[in-house]
Amino acid sequence: VLVRSDNNGVVHPLNNGRSRSQATNDVLKRIYLSMARHQVLLNAVYVPSRDNIADALSRG
């Protein structure tokens, strides 16, 4: 699964599997357990906001 995000606060923890935030780490643990259960790999890449076609949709 390729995740494209304009938020490095999302990209780096997804790729590294850890964050400084305990709440984020709790979510990452659930994501990684689900990925392992379903044998799915994930890669997150940074996309600048101006190039992120989903950005306008997420803002209404």
Summary of the structure (lengths in Angstrom):
residues: 60
radius of gyration: 12.6
end to end distance: 25.1
largest distance: 35.0
contacts: 124
relative contact order: 0.26
helix: 58%
strand: 13%
